[in-house]
Amino acid sequence: AVLPTGFGKSLNFSVVCEAPKNAAASTITHTSVTVTVEPVSVPQYDDYFYGYRILYKNLEDPESKWVALSQVVRSNVPPIMAVVYSLRPYTNYSFRVSAVSFQSEGLISKALNVRTAQWGR
């Protein structure tokens, strides 16, 4: 995030946001995972905060690359959560979250590893 200085002028350097903490999977189905994290602390005068980017990767596919969820979670009010759909049943995935602003991206969270549920009968 870029922090404005006063008198209508802004200081033109980036301050890196902290990494979101305590990532958890609140709901796991055979094709989706709901990821939740605690909000990062953002100064009240930070007009540049944009939201949270969710990244995920299939850990069982050696060709898999990190993919960003198409929509940024545009909130800083708990609970910060997003549902990642179109996952494969009974597959290990890794999820990471970062806070983003219009100017930069913050530090990325620790990995949250989750196995999706088996296909229901």
DOGUKOL-332902 format. One record per atom (N, C-alpha, C): residue in three letters; x, y, z; residue number from 1. Coordinates in Angstrom, 2 decimals. Layout:
N
{kenu = ALA&px = X&py = Y&pz = Z&mivex = NUM}
...
This chain:
121
{kenu = ALA&px = 0.84&py = -1.18&pz = 0.00&mivex = 1}
{kenu = ALA&px = 0.00&py = 0.00&pz = 0.00&mivex = 1}
{kenu = ALA&px = 0.88&py = 1.24&pz = 0.00&mivex = 1}
{kenu = VAL&px = 0.41&py = 2.30&pz = -0.59&mivex = 2}
{kenu = VAL&px = 1.13&py = 3.56&pz = -0.57&mivex = 2}
{kenu = VAL&px = 0.47&py = 4.44&pz = 0.46&mivex = 2}
{kenu = LEU&px = 1.26&py = 4.99&pz = 1.35&mivex = 3}
{kenu = LEU&px = 0.71&py = 5.80&pz = 2.43&mivex = 3}
{kenu = LEU&px = 0.80&py = 7.28&pz = 2.08&mivex = 3}
{kenu = PRO&px = -0.35&py = 7.98&pz = 2.02&mivex = 4}
{kenu = PRO&px = -0.32&py = 9.42&pz = 1.74&mivex = 4}
{kenu = PRO&px = 0.32&py = 10.20&pz = 2.89&mivex = 4}
{kenu = THR&px = 0.97&py = 11.31&pz = 2.63&mivex = 5}
{kenu = THR&px = 1.53&py = 12.18&pz = 3.65&mivex = 5}
{kenu = THR&px = 0.56&py = 13.28&pz = 3.97&mivex = 5}
{kenu = GLY&px = 0.37&py = 14.22&pz = 4.17&mivex = 6}
{kenu = GLY&px = -0.71&py = 15.16&pz = 4.41&mivex = 6}
{kenu = GLY&px = -0.79&py = 16.21&pz = 3.34&mivex = 6}
{kenu = PHE&px = -1.64&py = 17.16&pz = 3.50&mivex = 7}
{kenu = PHE&px = -1.78&py = 18.32&pz = 2.65&mivex = 7}
{kenu = PHE&px = -2.03&py = 17.96&pz = 1.19&mivex = 7}
{kenu = GLY&px = -2.72&py = 16.86&pz = 0.93&mivex = 8}
{kenu = GLY&px = -3.10&py = 16.50&pz = -0.42&mivex = 8}
{kenu = GLY&px = -1.97&py = 15.93&pz = -1.28&mivex = 8}
{kenu = LYS&px = -0.79&py = 15.78&pz = -0.69&mivex = 9}
{kenu = LYS&px = 0.33&py = 15.20&pz = -1.43&mivex = 9}
{kenu = LYS&px = 0.54&py = 13.78&pz = -0.95&mivex = 9}
{kenu = SER&px = 1.06&py = 12.93&pz = -1.81&mivex = 10}
{kenu = SER&px = 1.34&py = 11.56&pz = -1.37&mivex = 10}
{kenu = SER&px = 2.81&py = 11.24&pz = -1.58&mivex = 10}
{kenu = LEU&px = 3.32&py = 10.49&pz = -0.67&mivex = 11}
{kenu = LEU&px = 4.69&py = 10.02&pz = -0.76&mivex = 11}
{kenu = LEU&px = 4.69&py = 8.88&pz = -1.77&mivex = 11}
{kenu = ASN&px = 5.60&py = 8.87&pz = -2.72&mivex = 12}
{kenu = ASN&px = 5.52&py = 7.93&pz = -3.82&mivex = 12}
{kenu = ASN&px = 6.43&py = 6.72&pz = -3.63&mivex = 12}
{kenu = PHE&px = 6.30&py = 6.02&pz = -2.53&mivex = 13}
{kenu = PHE&px = 7.01&py = 4.76&pz = -2.36&mivex = 13}
{kenu = PHE&px = 6.05&py = 3.76&pz = -1.75&mivex = 13}
{kenu = SER&px = 6.32&py = 2.50&pz = -2.01&mivex = 14}
{kenu = SER&px = 5.41&py = 1.45&pz = -1.56&mivex = 14}
{kenu = SER&px = 5.81&py = 0.92&pz = -0.20&mivex = 14}
{kenu = VAL&px = 4.82&py = 0.69&pz = 0.64&mivex = 15}
{kenu = VAL&px = 5.00&py = 0.02&pz = 1.90&mivex = 15}
{kenu = VAL&px = 4.33&py = -1.33&pz = 1.75&mivex = 15}
{kenu = VAL&px = 5.07&py = -2.41&pz = 1.96&mivex = 16}
{kenu = VAL&px = 4.53&py = -3.75&pz = 1.73&mivex = 16}
{kenu = VAL&px = 3.58&py = -4.12&pz = 2.86&mivex = 16}
{kenu = CYS&px = 2.38&py = -4.56&pz = 2.50&mivex = 17}
{kenu = CYS&px = 1.41&py = -5.01&pz = 3.50&mivex = 17}
{kenu = CYS&px = 1.88&py = -6.32&pz = 4.12&mivex = 17}
{kenu = GLU&px = 1.48&py = -6.52&pz = 5.36&mivex = 18}
{kenu = GLU&px = 1.81&py = -7.78&pz = 6.03&mivex = 18}
{kenu = GLU&px = 1.12&py = -8.95&pz = 5.33&mivex = 18}
{kenu = ALA&px = 1.58&py = -10.15&pz = 5.61&mivex = 19}
{kenu = ALA&px = 0.96&py = -11.34&pz = 5.05&mivex = 19}
{kenu = ALA&px = -0.30&py = -11.67&pz = 5.84&mivex = 19}
{kenu = PRO&px = -1.39&py = -12.04&pz = 5.17&mivex = 20}
{kenu = PRO&px = -2.59&py = -12.50&pz = 5.89&mivex = 20}
{kenu = PRO&px = -2.24&py = -13.72&pz = 6.75&mivex = 20}
{kenu = LYS&px = -2.87&py = -13.81&pz = 7.93&mivex = 21}
{kenu = LYS&px = -2.54&py = -14.88&pz = 8.88&mivex = 21}
{kenu = LYS&px = -3.72&py = -15.82&pz = 9.09&mivex = 21}
{kenu = ASN&px = -3.38&py = -16.99&pz = 9.63&mivex = 22}
{kenu = ASN&px = -4.36&py = -18.00&pz = 10.04&mivex = 22}
{kenu = ASN&px = -5.30&py = -18.43&pz = 8.92&mivex = 22}
{kenu = ALA&px = -4.71&py = -18.73&pz = 7.78&mivex = 23}
{kenu = ALA&px = -5.53&py = -19.26&pz = 6.68&mivex = 23}
{kenu = ALA&px = -6.11&py = -20.61&pz = 7.10&mivex = 23}
{kenu = ALA&px = -7.37&py = -20.82&pz = 6.78&mivex = 24}
{kenu = ALA&px = -8.05&py = -22.07&pz = 7.14&mivex = 24}
{kenu = ALA&px = -9.05&py = -22.42&pz = 6.05&mivex = 24}
{kenu = ALA&px = -9.37&py = -23.70&pz = 5.98&mivex = 25}
{kenu = ALA&px = -10.42&py = -24.17&pz = 5.07&mivex = 25}
{kenu = ALA&px = -11.68&py = -24.35&pz = 5.90&mivex = 25}
{kenu = SER&px = -12.66&py = -23.48&pz = 5.70&mivex = 26}
{kenu = SER&px = -13.87&py = -23.55&pz = 6.52&mivex = 26}
{kenu = SER&px = -14.89&py = -24.54&pz = 5.97&mivex = 26}
{kenu = THR&px = -14.89&py = -24.77&pz = 4.67&mivex = 27}
{kenu = THR&px = -15.79&py = -25.75&pz = 4.05&mivex = 27}
{kenu = THR&px = -15.03&py = -26.45&pz = 2.94&mivex = 27}
{kenu = ILE&px = -15.07&py = -27.79&pz = 2.94&mivex = 28}
{kenu = ILE&px = -14.40&py = -28.58&pz = 1.91&mivex = 28}
{kenu = ILE&px = -15.42&py = -29.53&pz = 1.30&mivex = 28}
{kenu = THR&px = -15.57&py = -29.45&pz = -0.03&mivex = 29}
{kenu = THR&px = -16.43&py = -30.41&pz = -0.74&mivex = 29}
{kenu = THR&px = -15.55&py = -31.17&pz = -1.72&mivex = 29}
{kenu = HIS&px = -16.15&py = -31.98&pz = -2.58&mivex = 30}
{kenu = HIS&px = -15.36&py = -32.73&pz = -3.54&mivex = 30}
{kenu = HIS&px = -14.85&py = -31.85&pz = -4.69&mivex = 30}
{kenu = THR&px = -15.43&py = -30.68&pz = -4.90&mivex = 31}
{kenu = THR&px = -14.97&py = -29.80&pz = -5.99&mivex = 31}
{kenu = THR&px = -14.71&py = -28.36&pz = -5.57&mivex = 31}
{kenu = SER&px = -14.78&py = -28.06&pz = -4.27&mivex = 32}
{kenu = SER&px = -14.55&py = -26.68&pz = -3.84&mivex = 32}
{kenu = SER&px = -13.96&py = -26.63&pz = -2.43&mivex = 32}
{kenu = VAL&px = -13.27&py = -25.53&pz = -2.16&mivex = 33}
{kenu = VAL&px = -12.73&py = -25.26&pz = -0.83&mivex = 33}
{kenu = VAL&px = -13.00&py = -23.79&pz = -0.52&mivex = 33}
{kenu = THR&px = -13.53&py = -23.52&pz = 0.67&mivex = 34}
{kenu = THR&px = -13.70&py = -22.15&pz = 1.14&mivex = 34}
{kenu = THR&px = -12.50&py = -21.80&pz = 1.99&mivex = 34}
{kenu = VAL&px = -11.75&py = -20.77&pz = 1.57&mivex = 35}
{kenu = VAL&px = -10.55&py = -20.33&pz = 2.27&mivex = 35}
{kenu = VAL&px = -10.89&py = -19.08&pz = 3.06&mivex = 35}
{kenu = THR&px = -10.51&py = -19.05&pz = 4.34&mivex = 36}
{kenu = THR&px = -10.71&py = -17.86&pz = 5.18&mivex = 36}
{kenu = THR&px = -9.36&py = -17.44&pz = 5.76&mivex = 36}
{kenu = VAL&px = -9.19&py = -16.13&pz = 5.96&mivex = 37}
{kenu = VAL&px = -8.00&py = -15.59&pz = 6.61&mivex = 37}
{kenu = VAL&px = -8.41&py = -14.41&pz = 7.47&mivex = 37}
{kenu = GLU&px = -7.52&py = -14.04&pz = 8.38&mivex = 38}
{kenu = GLU&px = -7.75&py = -12.83&pz = 9.18&mivex = 38}
{kenu = GLU&px = -7.41&py = -11.61&pz = 8.32&mivex = 38}
{kenu = PRO&px = -8.11&py = -10.50&pz = 8.52&mivex = 39}
{kenu = PRO&px = -7.78&py = -9.29&pz = 7.75&mivex = 39}
{kenu = PRO&px = -6.41&py = -8.75&pz = 8.15&mivex = 39}
{kenu = VAL&px = -5.71&py = -8.12&pz = 7.22&mivex = 40}
{kenu = VAL&px = -4.46&py = -7.44&pz = 7.54&mivex = 40}
{kenu = VAL&px = -4.80&py = -6.09&pz = 8.14&mivex = 40}
{kenu = SER&px = -3.87&py = -5.52&pz = 8.90&mivex = 41}
{kenu = SER&px = -4.15&py = -4.19&pz = 9.44&mivex = 41}
{kenu = SER&px = -3.78&py = -3.15&pz = 8.38&mivex = 41}
{kenu = VAL&px = -4.73&py = -2.31&pz = 8.08&mivex = 42}
{kenu = VAL&px = -4.57&py = -1.26&pz = 7.08&mivex = 42}
{kenu = VAL&px = -4.85&py = 0.07&pz = 7.76&mivex = 42}
{kenu = PRO&px = -3.92&py = 1.03&pz = 7.66&mivex = 43}
{kenu = PRO&px = -4.19&py = 2.34&pz = 8.27&mivex = 43}
{kenu = PRO&px = -5.48&py = 2.94&pz = 7.71&mivex = 43}
{kenu = GLN&px = -6.22&py = 3.63&pz = 8.56&mivex = 44}
{kenu = GLN&px = -7.50&py = 4.20&pz = 8.12&mivex = 44}
{kenu = GLN&px = -7.34&py = 5.17&pz = 6.97&mivex = 44}
{kenu = TYR&px = -6.17&py = 5.80&pz = 6.86&mivex = 45}
{kenu = TYR&px = -5.96&py = 6.78&pz = 5.80&mivex = 45}
{kenu = TYR&px = -5.39&py = 6.15&pz = 4.53&mivex = 45}
{kenu = ASP&px = -5.29&py = 4.81&pz = 4.48&mivex = 46}
{kenu = ASP&px = -4.76&py = 4.13&pz = 3.30&mivex = 46}
{kenu = ASP&px = -5.87&py = 3.97&pz = 2.27&mivex = 46}
{kenu = ASP&px = -5.88&py = 4.86&pz = 1.28&mivex = 47}
{kenu = ASP&px = -6.91&py = 4.83&pz = 0.24&mivex = 47}
{kenu = ASP&px = -6.58&py = 3.85&pz = -0.87&mivex = 47}
{kenu = TYR&px = -5.48&py = 3.13&pz = -0.76&mivex = 48}
{kenu = TYR&px = -5.03&py = 2.28&pz = -1.84&mivex = 48}
{kenu = TYR&px = -5.32&py = 0.81&pz = -1.62&mivex = 48}
{kenu = PHE&px = -5.81&py = 0.43&pz = -0.44&mivex = 49}
{kenu = PHE&px = -6.10&py = -0.98&pz = -0.17&mivex = 49}
{kenu = PHE&px = -7.19&py = -1.46&pz = -1.12&mivex = 49}
{kenu = TYR&px = -6.98&py = -2.64&pz = -1.73&mivex = 50}
{kenu = TYR&px = -7.91&py = -3.14&pz = -2.73&mivex = 50}
{kenu = TYR&px = -8.60&py = -4.42&pz = -2.30&mivex = 50}
{kenu = GLY&px = -7.88&py = -5.34&pz = -1.65&mivex = 51}
{kenu = GLY&px = -8.50&py = -6.58&pz = -1.23&mivex = 51}
{kenu = GLY&px = -7.49&py = -7.70&pz = -1.10&mivex = 51}
{kenu = TYR&px = -7.94&py = -8.93&pz = -1.35&mivex = 52}
{kenu = TYR&px = -7.11&py = -10.11&pz = -1.15&mivex = 52}
{kenu = TYR&px = -7.10&py = -10.97&pz = -2.41&mivex = 52}
{kenu = ARG&px = -5.93&py = -11.45&pz = -2.76&mivex = 53}
{kenu = ARG&px = -5.78&py = -12.35&pz = -3.90&mivex = 53}
{kenu = ARG&px = -5.57&py = -13.77&pz = -3.36&mivex = 53}
{kenu = ILE&px = -6.36&py = -14.71&pz = -3.86&mivex = 54}
{kenu = ILE&px = -6.25&py = -16.12&pz = -3.48&mivex = 54}
{kenu = ILE&px = -5.54&py = -16.86&pz = -4.60&mivex = 54}
{kenu = LEU&px = -4.48&py = -17.58&pz = -4.25&mivex = 55}
{kenu = LEU&px = -3.74&py = -18.41&pz = -5.21&mivex = 55}
{kenu = LEU&px = -3.91&py = -19.86&pz = -4.82&mivex = 55}
{kenu = TYR&px = -3.95&py = -20.74&pz = -5.80&mivex = 56}
{kenu = TYR&px = -4.04&py = -22.17&pz = -5.48&mivex = 56}
{kenu = TYR&px = -3.29&py = -23.00&pz = -6.51&mivex = 56}
{kenu = LYS&px = -2.92&py = -24.22&pz = -6.09&mivex = 57}
{kenu = LYS&px = -2.13&py = -25.10&pz = -6.93&mivex = 57}
{kenu = LYS&px = -2.46&py = -26.54&pz = -6.60&mivex = 57}
{kenu = ASN&px = -2.59&py = -27.38&pz = -7.63&mivex = 58}
{kenu = ASN&px = -2.81&py = -28.81&pz = -7.47&mivex = 58}
{kenu = ASN&px = -1.46&py = -29.44&pz = -7.12&mivex = 58}
{kenu = LEU&px = -1.32&py = -29.97&pz = -5.92&mivex = 59}
{kenu = LEU&px = -0.05&py = -30.53&pz = -5.46&mivex = 59}
{kenu = LEU&px = 0.24&py = -31.90&pz = -6.06&mivex = 59}
{kenu = GLU&px = -0.75&py = -32.55&pz = -6.65&mivex = 60}
{kenu = GLU&px = -0.55&py = -33.88&pz = -7.21&mivex = 60}
{kenu = GLU&px = -0.18&py = -33.86&pz = -8.69&mivex = 60}
{kenu = ASP&px = -0.25&py = -32.70&pz = -9.31&mivex = 61}
{kenu = ASP&px = 0.09&py = -32.57&pz = -10.72&mivex = 61}
{kenu = ASP&px = 1.42&py = -31.83&pz = -10.83&mivex = 61}
{kenu = PRO&px = 2.50&py = -32.52&pz = -11.23&mivex = 62}
{kenu = PRO&px = 3.81&py = -31.87&pz = -11.31&mivex = 62}
{kenu = PRO&px = 3.85&py = -30.70&pz = -12.31&mivex = 62}
{kenu = GLU&px = 2.92&py = -30.65&pz = -13.24&mivex = 63}
{kenu = GLU&px = 2.86&py = -29.57&pz = -14.22&mivex = 63}
{kenu = GLU&px = 2.05&py = -28.37&pz = -13.73&mivex = 63}
{kenu = SER&px = 1.38&py = -28.53&pz = -12.58&mivex = 64}
{kenu = SER&px = 0.49&py = -27.48&pz = -12.07&mivex = 64}
{kenu = SER&px = 1.29&py = -26.24&pz = -11.66&mivex = 64}
{kenu = LYS&px = 0.75&py = -25.09&pz = -12.02&mivex = 65}
{kenu = LYS&px = 1.33&py = -23.80&pz = -11.64&mivex = 65}
{kenu = LYS&px = 0.35&py = -23.08&pz = -10.71&mivex = 65}
{kenu = TRP&px = 0.83&py = -22.11&pz = -9.97&mivex = 66}
{kenu = TRP&px = -0.04&py = -21.31&pz = -9.11&mivex = 66}
{kenu = TRP&px = -1.02&py = -20.54&pz = -9.99&mivex = 66}
{kenu = VAL&px = -2.29&py = -20.60&pz = -9.62&mivex = 67}
{kenu = VAL&px = -3.36&py = -19.91&pz = -10.35&mivex = 67}
{kenu = VAL&px = -4.03&py = -18.94&pz = -9.39&mivex = 67}
{kenu = ALA&px = -4.30&py = -17.74&pz = -9.85&mivex = 68}
{kenu = ALA&px = -5.00&py = -16.75&pz = -9.03&mivex = 68}
{kenu = ALA&px = -6.50&py = -16.88&pz = -9.27&mivex = 68}
{kenu = LEU&px = -7.27&py = -16.87&pz = -8.19&mivex = 69}
{kenu = LEU&px = -8.71&py = -16.83&pz = -8.31&mivex = 69}
{kenu = LEU&px = -9.07&py = -15.61&pz = -9.16&mivex = 69}
{kenu = SER&px = -10.02&py = -15.75&pz = -10.06&mivex = 70}
{kenu = SER&px = -10.30&py = -14.68&pz = -11.02&mivex = 70}
{kenu = SER&px = -10.75&py = -13.37&pz = -10.36&mivex = 70}
{kenu = GLN&px = -11.40&py = -13.45&pz = -9.22&mivex = 71}
{kenu = GLN&px = -11.86&py = -12.23&pz = -8.56&mivex = 71}
{kenu = GLN&px = -11.08&py = -11.99&pz = -7.28&mivex = 71}
{kenu = VAL&px = -10.73&py = -10.74&pz = -7.05&mivex = 72}
{kenu = VAL&px = -10.09&py = -10.34&pz = -5.80&mivex = 72}
{kenu = VAL&px = -11.19&py = -10.18&pz = -4.76&mivex = 72}
{kenu = VAL&px = -10.96&py = -10.67&pz = -3.54&mivex = 73}
{kenu = VAL&px = -11.91&py = -10.51&pz = -2.44&mivex = 73}
{kenu = VAL&px = -11.79&py = -9.07&pz = -1.98&mivex = 73}
{kenu = ARG&px = -12.81&py = -8.25&pz = -2.29&mivex = 74}
{kenu = ARG&px = -12.72&py = -6.81&pz = -2.03&mivex = 74}
{kenu = ARG&px = -13.36&py = -6.45&pz = -0.71&mivex = 74}
{kenu = SER&px = -12.66&py = -6.79&pz = 0.36&mivex = 75}
{kenu = SER&px = -13.16&py = -6.53&pz = 1.71&mivex = 75}
{kenu = SER&px = -11.99&py = -6.52&pz = 2.67&mivex = 75}
{kenu = ASN&px = -12.14&py = -5.84&pz = 3.78&mivex = 76}
{kenu = ASN&px = -11.19&py = -5.97&pz = 4.88&mivex = 76}
{kenu = ASN&px = -11.97&py = -6.15&pz = 6.19&mivex = 76}
{kenu = VAL&px = -13.20&py = -6.62&pz = 6.05&mivex = 77}
{kenu = VAL&px = -14.06&py = -6.86&pz = 7.21&mivex = 77}
{kenu = VAL&px = -14.19&py = -8.38&pz = 7.39&mivex = 77}
{kenu = PRO&px = -13.89&py = -8.90&pz = 8.58&mivex = 78}
{kenu = PRO&px = -13.96&py = -10.36&pz = 8.77&mivex = 78}
{kenu = PRO&px = -15.38&py = -10.88&pz = 8.63&mivex = 78}
{kenu = PRO&px = -15.60&py = -12.10&pz = 8.19&mivex = 79}
{kenu = PRO&px = -14.53&py = -13.01&pz = 7.76&mivex = 79}
{kenu = PRO&px = -14.12&py = -12.74&pz = 6.33&mivex = 79}
{kenu = ILE&px = -12.80&py = -12.78&pz = 6.08&mivex = 80}
{kenu = ILE&px = -12.28&py = -12.68&pz = 4.72&mivex = 80}
{kenu = ILE&px = -12.35&py = -14.09&pz = 4.16&mivex = 80}
{kenu = MET&px = -13.18&py = -14.30&pz = 3.15&mivex = 81}
{kenu = MET&px = -13.34&py = -15.66&pz = 2.64&mivex = 81}
{kenu = MET&px = -13.63&py = -15.66&pz = 1.15&mivex = 81}
{kenu = ALA&px = -13.21&py = -16.76&pz = 0.52&mivex = 82}
{kenu = ALA&px = -13.46&py = -16.95&pz = -0.90&mivex = 82}
{kenu = ALA&px = -13.61&py = -18.44&pz = -1.15&mivex = 82}
{kenu = VAL&px = -14.47&py = -18.79&pz = -2.10&mivex = 83}
{kenu = VAL&px = -14.67&py = -20.18&pz = -2.48&mivex = 83}
{kenu = VAL&px = -13.94&py = -20.43&pz = -3.80&mivex = 83}
{kenu = VAL&px = -13.10&py = -21.45&pz = -3.79&mivex = 84}
{kenu = VAL&px = -12.40&py = -21.86&pz = -5.00&mivex = 84}
{kenu = VAL&px = -13.14&py = -23.08&pz = -5.55&mivex = 84}
{kenu = TYR&px = -13.70&py = -22.94&pz = -6.75&mivex = 85}
{kenu = TYR&px = -14.51&py = -24.00&pz = -7.37&mivex = 85}
{kenu = TYR&px = -13.71&py = -24.75&pz = -8.44&mivex = 85}
{kenu = SER&px = -14.34&py = -25.75&pz = -9.02&mivex = 86}
{kenu = SER&px = -13.81&py = -26.53&pz = -10.15&mivex = 86}
{kenu = SER&px = -12.53&py = -27.28&pz = -9.79&mivex = 86}
{kenu = LEU&px = -12.45&py = -27.75&pz = -8.55&mivex = 87}
{kenu = LEU&px = -11.31&py = -28.55&pz = -8.13&mivex = 87}
{kenu = LEU&px = -11.61&py = -30.02&pz = -8.38&mivex = 87}
{kenu = ARG&px = -10.59&py = -30.84&pz = -8.33&mivex = 88}
{kenu = ARG&px = -10.76&py = -32.28&pz = -8.56&mivex = 88}
{kenu = ARG&px = -11.05&py = -32.98&pz = -7.23&mivex = 88}
{kenu = PRO&px = -11.94&py = -33.98&pz = -7.24&mivex = 89}
{kenu = PRO&px = -12.24&py = -34.71&pz = -6.01&mivex = 89}
{kenu = PRO&px = -11.01&py = -35.45&pz = -5.46&mivex = 89}
{kenu = TYR&px = -10.94&py = -35.50&pz = -4.15&mivex = 90}
{kenu = TYR&px = -9.91&py = -36.23&pz = -3.40&mivex = 90}
{kenu = TYR&px = -8.50&py = -35.94&pz = -3.92&mivex = 90}
{kenu = THR&px = -8.22&py = -34.64&pz = -4.01&mivex = 91}
{kenu = THR&px = -6.93&py = -34.16&pz = -4.53&mivex = 91}
{kenu = THR&px = -6.34&py = -33.15&pz = -3.56&mivex = 91}
{kenu = ASN&px = -5.03&py = -33.19&pz = -3.39&mivex = 92}
{kenu = ASN&px = -4.33&py = -32.23&pz = -2.52&mivex = 92}
{kenu = ASN&px = -4.07&py = -30.93&pz = -3.25&mivex = 92}
{kenu = TYR&px = -4.46&py = -29.83&pz = -2.60&mivex = 93}
{kenu = TYR&px = -4.24&py = -28.48&pz = -3.13&mivex = 93}
{kenu = TYR&px = -3.53&py = -27.65&pz = -2.08&mivex = 93}
{kenu = SER&px = -2.83&py = -26.64&pz = -2.55&mivex = 94}
{kenu = SER&px = -2.21&py = -25.67&pz = -1.66&mivex = 94}
{kenu = SER&px = -2.83&py = -24.30&pz = -1.98&mivex = 94}
{kenu = PHE&px = -3.10&py = -23.52&pz = -0.94&mivex = 95}
{kenu = PHE&px = -3.71&py = -22.20&pz = -1.09&mivex = 95}
{kenu = PHE&px = -2.83&py = -21.18&pz = -0.38&mivex = 95}
{kenu = ARG&px = -2.72&py = -19.99&pz = -0.97&mivex = 96}
{kenu = ARG&px = -1.99&py = -18.88&pz = -0.36&mivex = 96}
{kenu = ARG&px = -2.78&py = -17.61&pz = -0.62&mivex = 96}
{kenu = VAL&px = -2.60&py = -16.63&pz = 0.26&mivex = 97}
{kenu = VAL&px = -3.37&py = -15.39&pz = 0.17&mivex = 97}
{kenu = VAL&px = -2.42&py = -14.20&pz = 0.35&mivex = 97}
{kenu = SER&px = -2.68&py = -13.13&pz = -0.40&mivex = 98}
{kenu = SER&px = -1.92&py = -11.89&pz = -0.20&mivex = 98}
{kenu = SER&px = -2.90&py = -10.72&pz = -0.26&mivex = 98}
{kenu = ALA&px = -2.54&py = -9.67&pz = 0.47&mivex = 99}
{kenu = ALA&px = -3.31&py = -8.43&pz = 0.39&mivex = 99}
{kenu = ALA&px = -2.78&py = -7.64&pz = -0.79&mivex = 99}
{kenu = VAL&px = -3.67&py = -6.98&pz = -1.51&mivex = 100}
{kenu = VAL&px = -3.25&py = -6.21&pz = -2.68&mivex = 100}
{kenu = VAL&px = -3.81&py = -4.80&pz = -2.61&mivex = 100}
{kenu = SER&px = -3.09&py = -3.88&pz = -3.22&mivex = 101}
{kenu = SER&px = -3.58&py = -2.51&pz = -3.34&mivex = 101}
{kenu = SER&px = -3.53&py = -2.14&pz = -4.81&mivex = 101}
{kenu = PHE&px = -3.93&py = -0.94&pz = -5.13&mivex = 102}
{kenu = PHE&px = -3.87&py = -0.48&pz = -6.51&mivex = 102}
{kenu = PHE&px = -2.42&py = -0.26&pz = -6.93&mivex = 102}
{kenu = GLN&px = -1.50&py = -0.18&pz = -5.96&mivex = 103}
{kenu = GLN&px = -0.10&py = 0.11&pz = -6.24&mivex = 103}
{kenu = GLN&px = 0.80&py = -1.12&pz = -6.20&mivex = 103}
{kenu = SER&px = 0.48&py = -2.10&pz = -5.33&mivex = 104}
{kenu = SER&px = 1.39&py = -3.23&pz = -5.15&mivex = 104}
{kenu = SER&px = 0.67&py = -4.41&pz = -4.52&mivex = 104}
{kenu = GLU&px = 1.42&py = -5.50&pz = -4.38&mivex = 105}
{kenu = GLU&px = 0.90&py = -6.70&pz = -3.71&mivex = 105}
{kenu = GLU&px = 1.71&py = -6.91&pz = -2.44&mivex = 105}
{kenu = GLY&px = 1.03&py = -7.30&pz = -1.37&mivex = 106}
{kenu = GLY&px = 1.70&py = -7.51&pz = -0.09&mivex = 106}
{kenu = GLY&px = 2.36&py = -8.87&pz = 0.00&mivex = 106}
{kenu = LEU&px = 2.88&py = -9.16&pz = 1.17&mivex = 107}
{kenu = LEU&px = 3.51&py = -10.44&pz = 1.43&mivex = 107}
{kenu = LEU&px = 2.47&py = -11.55&pz = 1.33&mivex = 107}
{kenu = ILE&px = 2.91&py = -12.73&pz = 0.95&mivex = 108}
{kenu = ILE&px = 2.01&py = -13.85&pz = 0.76&mivex = 108}
{kenu = ILE&px = 1.95&py = -14.71&pz = 2.02&mivex = 108}
{kenu = SER&px = 0.79&py = -15.27&pz = 2.30&mivex = 109}
{kenu = SER&px = 0.60&py = -16.07&pz = 3.51&mivex = 109}
{kenu = SER&px = 1.34&py = -17.40&pz = 3.42&mivex = 109}
{kenu = LYS&px = 1.44&py = -18.05&pz = 4.55&mivex = 110}
{kenu = LYS&px = 1.95&py = -19.42&pz = 4.56&mivex = 110}
{kenu = LYS&px = 0.97&py = -20.29&pz = 3.78&mivex = 110}
{kenu = ALA&px = 1.47&py = -21.40&pz = 3.27&mivex = 111}
{kenu = ALA&px = 0.63&py = -22.30&pz = 2.48&mivex = 111}
{kenu = ALA&px = -0.38&py = -23.02&pz = 3.37&mivex = 111}
{kenu = LEU&px = -1.58&py = -23.17&pz = 2.86&mivex = 112}
{kenu = LEU&px = -2.63&py = -23.96&pz = 3.49&mivex = 112}
{kenu = LEU&px = -2.86&py = -25.15&pz = 2.57&mivex = 112}
{kenu = ASN&px = -2.52&py = -26.34&pz = 3.03&mivex = 113}
{kenu = ASN&px = -2.69&py = -27.55&pz = 2.22&mivex = 113}
{kenu = ASN&px = -3.96&py = -28.27&pz = 2.63&mivex = 113}
{kenu = VAL&px = -4.78&py = -28.60&pz = 1.62&mivex = 114}
{kenu = VAL&px = -6.10&py = -29.20&pz = 1.86&mivex = 114}
{kenu = VAL&px = -6.34&py = -30.28&pz = 0.82&mivex = 114}
{kenu = ARG&px = -6.94&py = -31.39&pz = 1.24&mivex = 115}
{kenu = ARG&px = -7.39&py = -32.41&pz = 0.30&mivex = 115}
{kenu = ARG&px = -8.89&py = -32.25&pz = 0.14&mivex = 115}
{kenu = THR&px = -9.34&py = -32.18&pz = -1.11&mivex = 116}
{kenu = THR&px = -10.78&py = -32.09&pz = -1.35&mivex = 116}
{kenu = THR&px = -11.44&py = -33.43&pz = -0.95&mivex = 116}
{kenu = ALA&px = -12.74&py = -33.39&pz = -0.74&mivex = 117}
{kenu = ALA&px = -13.48&py = -34.57&pz = -0.30&mivex = 117}
{kenu = ALA&px = -13.61&py = -35.58&pz = -1.44&mivex = 117}
{kenu = GLN&px = -13.90&py = -36.82&pz = -1.08&mivex = 118}
{kenu = GLN&px = -14.17&py = -37.83&pz = -2.10&mivex = 118}
{kenu = GLN&px = -15.52&py = -37.56&pz = -2.72&mivex = 118}
{kenu = TRP&px = -15.70&py = -38.05&pz = -3.93&mivex = 119}
{kenu = TRP&px = -16.97&py = -37.89&pz = -4.63&mivex = 119}
{kenu = TRP&px = -18.06&py = -38.58&pz = -3.83&mivex = 119}
{kenu = GLY&px = -19.17&py = -37.88&pz = -3.57&mivex = 120}
{kenu = GLY&px = -20.28&py = -38.46&pz = -2.80&mivex = 120}
{kenu = GLY&px = -21.09&py = -39.44&pz = -3.64&mivex = 120}
{kenu = ARG&px = -21.66&py = -40.44&pz = -2.97&mivex = 121}
{kenu = ARG&px = -22.48&py = -41.42&pz = -3.68&mivex = 121}
{kenu = ARG&px = -23.93&py = -41.17&pz = -3.45&mivex = 121}
